[in-house]
Amino acid sequence: MAGRTAIGLDIGTSVVRAVELSYGRGGLTLERFGQVVLPDGAVTDGEVTDSEPVAQCIKQLWSATGFSHKRVVLGVANQRVIVRQLDLPWMEQDELRAGLPFQVQDLLPMPTEQAVMDFYPMEEITQDGRRTLRGLLVAASKDAVLSNVTCAASAGLKVTSVDLTSFAVLRALGKQSGLDIETEALIDIGARVTNVVVHSSGVPRFVRILLMGGQDITDAVAQETGSTLMEAEALKQQYSVRRAGRGEFDSVQRAVVTTVSDFVDEIRGSLDYFAASNPGIRVQRILVSGGGSRLEGLLDRLSDATRMPVVPGDPLVSLRMGRTGLDQQQLEFVRPLATVPVGLALGAL
């Protein structure tokens, strides 16, 4: 395994995943991918709420996958993370970082001393002789970040940095843009957390974190049919490969269609908000990844609702394959699941 390596760790609501990438003369290589299912309730909307079982799952993941070291970049996305477009008076980078808490204290739902924050500049604007920086403010509750960092540390890992999972999605999928695609939306659908990112040639324009995903569909099926969550997940998957209208699947169909419609409305609403706020920028395409994107018909429904082409995103498209231990069928299964950990590792490299 020549060259530098980096590991991205994604603690999701239902699964913990990690990817190891290496960078050498041959470019970027996928060296390892692994995932372990988490116990119900151990992670709530992207935030670790029961550290011990999650730490045990991380230890199991490292033991089973054989990662070469224990230094990781950790992703964060939960209900206590705020991402907002903001215009600030132009200043040097060091001055900007030092003054950021004073600039944004009235915009946050928490005291600035209880938040970790950063500002991602997008462009410089000069109007009436005044220089302004337009960018994205990212702020998160310290407690929410530390709960995940402490959990990883208790599993024996060293967290070298914490990154917003939305930016990881951009790194992993943003290079798929074709020559005729300038602005597109990237949507990574997890169990309970969905990242929506609009970018123009790799520059993030809009970020929204939705607290809904594939597990909401499973929950709706369980409630409609009176089945357990495990049974409901199986019914959901059967629905996705069968024709609608068969009697035994009427209740499943009703639950899936209703929940998917609500989800698609949230996505469309987010993109409509971006369009209204940025009238000079047009989204040309949507790339979708994540475990929740597997549901048959979801991409078509999203395309119909947004009147845009919607295609699967592939975070592995620009990577060479190392000795991952995965066969071709397993790699195909992994593709939509690897977006966040791949993007986290790319940030370190």
C-alpha positions in Angstrom: 0.0 0.0 0.0 2.2 2.8 -1.3 1.7 6.5 -0.7 -0.3 8.3 1.9 -3.5 6.9 3.3 -6.6 8.3 5.0 -9.7 6.8 6.6 -13.1 8.4 6.6 -15.5 7.3 9.3 -19.2 7.8 9.0 -21.3 7.1 12.1 -24.8 6.9 10.6 -28.1 6.2 12.3 -28.3 2.6 11.5 -24.8 1.7 10.2 -21.2 2.7 10.9 -19.1 2.8 7.7 -15.4 3.5 7.0 -13.3 3.8 3.9 -9.5 3.8 3.5 -8.0 5.5 0.5 -4.4 5.7 -0.6 -2.7 8.3 -2.8 0.4 7.5 -4.8 1.9 7.6 -8.3 -1.1 5.8 -9.7 -3.6 8.2 -8.2 -6.3 7.5 -5.7 -7.0 3.9 -4.7 -9.8 2.3 -2.6 -7.9 0.1 -0.2 -10.6 -0.9 2.3 -14.4 -0.6 2.8 -16.3 -1.9 5.8 -19.6 -1.4 7.6 -21.3 -2.8 10.7 -25.0 -2.5 11.6 -25.7 -0.4 14.7 -28.2 -1.3 17.5 -31.5 0.5 17.3 -31.5 3.7 19.2 -27.7 3.9 19.7 -27.5 6.9 17.2 -30.3 9.4 16.9 -30.5 11.5 13.8 -26.7 11.4 13.3 -25.8 12.0 17.0 -24.4 9.2 19.2 -26.7 8.8 22.2 -25.5 5.4 23.5 -21.7 5.4 23.2 -20.8 1.9 24.4 -22.5 -0.2 21.8 -21.4 2.2 19.0 -17.8 1.9 20.2 -18.1 -1.9 20.2 -19.4 -1.8 16.6 -16.5 0.4 15.6 -14.0 -2.0 17.2 -15.7 -4.8 15.3 -15.5 -2.8 12.1 -11.7 -2.3 12.5 -11.1 -5.9 13.4 -13.1 -7.3 10.5 -11.9 -4.9 7.8 -8.2 -4.7 8.6 -7.6 -0.9 8.2 -3.9 -0.1 8.3 -4.1 2.5 11.1 -6.6 4.2 13.5 -6.4 7.9 12.5 -9.7 9.0 11.1 -11.6 11.9 9.7 -15.1 11.9 11.3 -18.2 13.2 9.6 -21.0 15.2 11.3 -24.5 15.9 10.3 -27.4 16.2 12.7 -30.2 18.4 13.9 -27.8 20.6 15.8 -25.8 21.5 12.7 -26.6 24.8 10.9 -25.5 25.7 7.4 -26.4 29.1 6.1 -25.4 31.5 3.2 -23.9 34.6 4.7 -22.4 37.9 3.5 -19.6 39.3 5.6 -17.4 42.4 5.3 -14.2 41.5 3.5 -11.3 40.8 5.9 -8.1 38.6 6.0 -8.6 35.0 6.7 -7.1 35.1 10.2 -9.1 38.2 11.1 -12.3 36.5 9.7 -11.8 33.4 11.9 -11.2 35.5 15.0 -14.2 37.8 14.5 -16.6 35.1 13.3 -18.3 34.6 16.7 -19.1 38.3 17.0 -20.4 38.4 13.4 -22.8 35.5 13.8 -23.9 35.6 17.4 -27.4 36.8 16.6 -27.9 34.2 13.9 -27.3 31.1 16.0 -29.9 29.3 18.2 -27.1 28.7 20.8 -24.4 30.8 22.5 -21.3 31.1 20.3 -19.2 29.6 23.1 -21.2 26.4 22.9 -20.7 26.1 19.2 -17.9 25.1 16.8 -18.1 27.1 13.6 -16.4 27.9 10.3 -17.0 30.1 7.3 -16.5 28.7 3.7 -15.9 31.7 1.3 -17.6 31.2 -2.1 -17.0 34.5 -3.8 -15.9 38.1 -3.3 -18.4 40.8 -4.3 -17.6 44.5 -4.7 -20.5 47.0 -4.6 -20.3 50.7 -4.2 -16.7 50.3 -3.4 -17.3 47.9 -0.6 -15.7 44.4 -0.7 -17.9 41.6 0.7 -17.3 37.9 1.2 -20.2 35.6 0.4 -19.9 32.2 1.8 -21.4 29.4 3.9 -21.5 29.6 7.7 -21.3 26.1 9.3 -22.0 25.9 13.0 -22.6 22.9 15.2 -23.2 22.3 18.9 -20.0 21.4 20.7 -21.8 18.7 22.6 -23.2 17.1 19.5 -19.7 17.0 17.9 -18.0 15.8 21.0 -20.4 12.9 21.6 -19.3 11.4 18.3 -15.6 12.2 18.8 -15.6 10.8 22.3 -17.3 7.6 21.0 -14.6 7.1 18.3 -11.9 7.7 20.8 -13.3 5.2 23.2 -13.1 2.6 20.4 -9.4 3.3 20.2 -9.4 5.7 17.2 -7.7 9.1 16.9 -9.9 11.7 15.3 -7.6 14.0 13.4 -10.4 16.3 12.1 -14.2 16.6 12.0 -15.9 17.5 8.6 -19.4 18.3 7.5 -20.8 15.3 5.7 -22.4 17.6 3.1 -18.9 18.7 2.0 -17.8 15.0 1.9 -20.7 14.3 -0.5 -19.4 17.2 -2.7 -15.9 15.8 -2.8 -17.0 12.3 -3.6 -19.6 13.2 -6.3 -18.7 16.6 -7.5 -16.1 15.3 -10.0 -18.8 13.5 -12.0 -20.0 16.7 -13.6 -19.7 16.6 -17.4 -18.3 19.4 -19.6 -21.9 20.6 -20.2 -22.9 20.5 -16.5 -22.0 23.6 -14.5 -24.5 23.5 -11.6 -26.0 20.4 -10.1 -27.6 19.1 -6.9 -26.1 16.2 -5.0 -28.4 14.2 -2.7 -27.1 11.5 -0.4 -30.0 9.6 1.3 -29.2 7.9 4.6 -31.4 6.2 7.1 -32.4 9.3 9.0 -30.2 12.1 7.5 -30.2 13.3 3.9 -27.6 15.7 2.6 -28.6 18.1 -0.1 -25.8 20.1 -1.8 -25.9 22.4 -4.8 -22.6 23.2 -6.3 -21.2 25.0 -9.4 -18.1 23.4 -10.7 -17.1 22.1 -7.3 -18.0 25.3 -5.4 -20.8 24.7 -2.8 -23.7 27.1 -3.3 -26.3 25.7 -1.0 -26.4 23.0 1.7 -29.4 21.6 3.6 -29.5 18.7 6.0 -32.9 17.0 6.1 -33.7 14.8 9.1 -35.5 12.1 7.0 -34.4 9.2 4.9 -34.9 5.5 4.1 -35.7 4.5 7.7 -38.8 6.8 7.6 -40.2 4.6 4.8 -39.5 1.4 6.8 -41.2 3.0 9.8 -44.3 3.9 7.8 -44.5 0.3 6.4 -44.2 -1.1 9.9 -47.0 1.1 11.2 -49.3 0.4 8.3 -48.8 -3.3 8.3 -48.3 -3.9 12.1 -45.0 -5.7 11.4 -41.7 -5.4 13.1 -39.0 -3.1 11.7 -37.1 -6.1 10.3 -40.2 -7.4 8.6 -41.1 -4.0 7.4 -37.6 -3.5 5.8 -38.1 -6.9 4.0 -41.6 -5.8 2.8 -40.2 -2.5 1.6 -37.5 -4.2 -0.5 -40.1 -6.7 -1.9 -42.3 -3.8 -2.9 -39.4 -2.1 -4.7 -39.0 -5.1 -7.1 -42.6 -6.0 -7.6 -45.4 -4.4 -9.6 -47.7 -2.3 -7.5 -51.3 -3.3 -7.2 -51.0 -6.9 -5.9 -53.4 -7.3 -3.0 -50.9 -8.5 -0.4 -48.8 -5.3 -1.1 -51.6 -2.7 -1.1 -50.8 -1.6 2.5 -47.1 -1.6 1.8 -47.6 0.4 -1.4 -49.7 2.9 0.4 -47.1 3.5 3.1 -44.2 3.7 0.6 -45.9 6.0 -1.8 -47.1 8.4 0.9 -43.7 8.6 2.6 -41.8 8.9 -0.7 -44.1 11.7 -1.8 -43.4 13.6 1.5 -39.7 13.1 1.0 -39.7 14.2 -2.6 -41.6 17.3 -1.6 -38.9 18.2 0.9 -36.2 17.8 -1.8 -38.2 19.9 -4.3 -38.8 22.5 -1.6 -35.1 22.8 -0.9 -34.2 23.2 -4.6 -37.1 25.7 -5.1 -35.7 27.7 -2.2 -32.2 27.7 -3.8 -33.7 28.7 -7.1 -35.6 31.6 -5.6 -32.5 32.8 -3.7 -30.2 32.5 -6.7 -32.2 33.5 -9.7 -29.1 33.6 -12.0 -28.1 30.0 -11.3 -29.9 27.1 -12.8 -29.6 23.5 -11.5 -29.1 21.2 -14.5 -29.0 17.8 -13.0 -29.4 15.8 -9.8 -27.0 13.0 -8.6 -28.4 10.7 -5.9 -26.6 8.3 -3.7 -26.9 6.6 -0.3 -28.7 3.5 0.9 -32.1 5.2 0.6 -31.6 5.7 -3.1 -32.0 2.0 -3.8 -35.8 2.1 -3.6 -37.1 1.3 -7.1 -38.9 4.2 -8.7 -37.5 6.9 -6.3 -35.3 8.5 -8.9 -38.1 8.6 -11.4 -40.4 10.3 -8.9 -37.8 12.9 -8.1 -37.2 13.6 -11.7 -41.0 14.0 -12.3 -41.3 16.4 -9.4 -38.3 18.6 -10.2 -38.4 18.3 -14.0 -34.7 17.6 -14.1 -32.6 14.6 -15.1 -31.9 12.4 -12.0 -29.1 9.9 -12.1 -27.2 7.6 -9.6 -24.1 9.1 -8.2 -20.9 7.0 -8.1 -18.3 7.9 -5.5 -15.9 5.2 -6.8 -15.9 6.3 -10.4 -12.5 8.0 -10.2 -10.9 5.5 -7.9 -8.6 2.6 -8.7 -9.5 -0.6 -6.9 -7.0 -2.0 -4.5 -7.1 -5.4 -2.7 -10.3 -4.6 -1.0 -11.4 -8.2 -0.6 -14.7 -7.3 -2.4 -15.8 -9.0 -5.5 -17.5 -7.2 -8.4 -21.0 -7.9 -7.1 -20.1 -6.6 -3.6 -18.5 -3.5 -5.1 -21.7 -2.7 -7.0 -23.6 -3.0 -3.8 -21.2 -0.7 -2.0 -21.2 2.1 -4.6 -24.2 4.1 -3.4 -23.2 3.5 0.3 -19.6 4.8 0.2 -20.2 8.5 -0.7 -19.8 10.0 2.7 -16.8 8.0 4.0 -15.0 8.3 0.6 -15.5 12.1 0.7 -14.2 12.3 4.3 -11.1 10.4 3.3 -10.6 12.6 0.2 -10.7 15.7 2.5 -7.7 14.3 4.4 -5.7 13.4 1.3 
